[in-house]
Amino acid sequence: MRDRVPTSKDELQQLKRRAARSHGIIGIPSDPDVLGRLPPARRDELVDLLRIKPARTASGVAVVTVMTAPHACPHGVCTFCPGGPRFGTPQSYLGTEPAARRAALHDYDPGEQVVARLRSLRDIGHPTDKVDLIVLGGTFTSLERGYQEWFVKGCLDAMNGDISDSLGTAQTKNETAGVRCIGLTIETKPDCFLGSEVDACLGLGTTRVELGIQSTHDDVLEAVHRGHTDAQSRAAMGRAKAAGLKVGAHMMPGLPGSDCDRDLDSFRTLFEDSDYRPDFLKIYPTLVLPGTALYGLWKSGRYSPLSTEQAVDLVARVKAMVPRWCRIQRVQREIGAPEIQDGPKKGDLRLLARERLRQLGLRCSCVRCREVGFRGIEPRPEALTILRCDYESSRGHEVFLSIEDPGLDVLVAYARLRIDESGATVRELKVFGPMVEIHEAAQDRWQHRGFGRRLMSECERLARHEFNAREVRVTAGVGVRGYYRNLGYDLRAPYMVKGL
C-alpha cells in the first residue's frame, strides 16, 4: 500500500491479505485498524476507500445522538412505553439501543457522549465538522429549564473543545469551532410544546422538533393513555412551523383500538390535512415489549399487534402516498428481535416495503428515497434545475424549492420557505451528498458548489416580489450563522435576518 493506491474495496482487500502474509499477521486487519495507523497524508488519500458505514454522513452531516438522564413524563406512562426511571433508563427506551447504551456508559453526561460519538465516527473514517445533534430521552421540554440549558451547553462545549461560562458563550464559540452544530433536534409530546416551551427551545438553538403524534384518532390516543388529543397535536404542529422550526411526526400503527384501515387514515390525514403536513416522519409499528402495560394486555389475549407482513404492506402503502416534500426518516425502532415479544421483528422493514412497492410497479417519492446520497444514481450537472412545490400548512403557505435532475428523479438540495403572519421564514436549507468539510473544495461531491446560495437567492426573490415581504428570517443552527452572515444576514436571536 506504500507504493500504490488501491482504487476499489476488492483491490484493498487483496493488498491487506498480501501485507498480512508477508508480516506474519494472523487474520486480515480491519479497515478502521488500517485507517488508524496511516500518517495524515496517506489517511486523506485513502479515507474514502477505508470509510465504514458511508451512510452515516451520506446526507451531508454527521449525526450525533445523545440522551438525557432518565426522567418521567409528566402525564404518566403510555400503555406501549418501555423503560423509564423505574427501570433506570430514559422513558420509552429499553436501554439496549446503541444511543442508550452509550449514554448509560457515560452516566448521561452530554459532553462525554458527544466526545465518544465524534471519536467513533472519526475512527471509521467520517468527517465530523458538521454535526446534526439529536437529543433523545423522552419528553425533553418537560425537563427543568436549567437542566435543558446545561445539557445543550455540555454538548456544545464538547464540540468547541472548551468549557464556556454560559450557553450563550458556548453558542458564540461554536460559530467558528472546528466541530460546528449545524442543527439541534429535540423530541417531545404535543401537550408539552406550548408557547413558553417553543421560546425556550429556540433559545437553546433548536432547529427541529420531533412530535410524538402516534395517531390522529382520539379514541386510540385515550386507549393508550397518551395524555394528549388530536387537537393538541395539530396545535403543536402549527406552533413549531410558526416558530420557523422543522417538524416531524412519530407515528405508531398497530396501537390498541386501531387497525390497518384506521392507521392508513391517520397517515392520509397527516399528508392531506393542512393542520398537519409534517416535514419528516418516523414510522414505529407497535411492538410488545417487556415491562409495559401493553405486554399485560397481550399476555391476557386482549391485544394482537401487526404481523411483519401487515407492517410491510402498510409501510409500502404509506410510502406510495408520501408527498415529495416529506422525508421518511426512519422505519422501525432500533430494538433487537429477541427483546420483542410480539409484533414486527424485522429490522429492515423499510427495505421490505421498498421491495413490495417495486413488485407493484410503484416508487416512494419521499425526500430520502430521492436524495443523491441514497439514490444510487449520479445526477447530470447540466440537467439540474430548480423545481417548486407550493402547499398550505398550519395556517401558512409553504414553498418547497428543490434542485433536482427531473429526468432521473435525483434530489441534490432543497429549501423550505414559509409565508405566514410572521413574514417570510426559511425553515430549512439542505444540500445532500457525502459531507464536504467546512473549508474544503467540492471536488467530485455536491456540497460547496453554490446550490445553497442559489436556493437562498430564489427564496429571497420570491419573498420580496411574490409575497411582498420586507425581510427574510432563517432558523439556523448556531454553527451555520457564519454561512448566513456571508449572504448578508445578521443575528437577531434566535434567527438570522436579512432586509430585502
Summary of the structure (lengths in Angstrom):
residues: 500
radius of gyration: 23.0
end to end distance: 55.4
largest distance: 72.8
contacts: 1671
relative contact order: 0.09
helix: 40%
strand: 20%
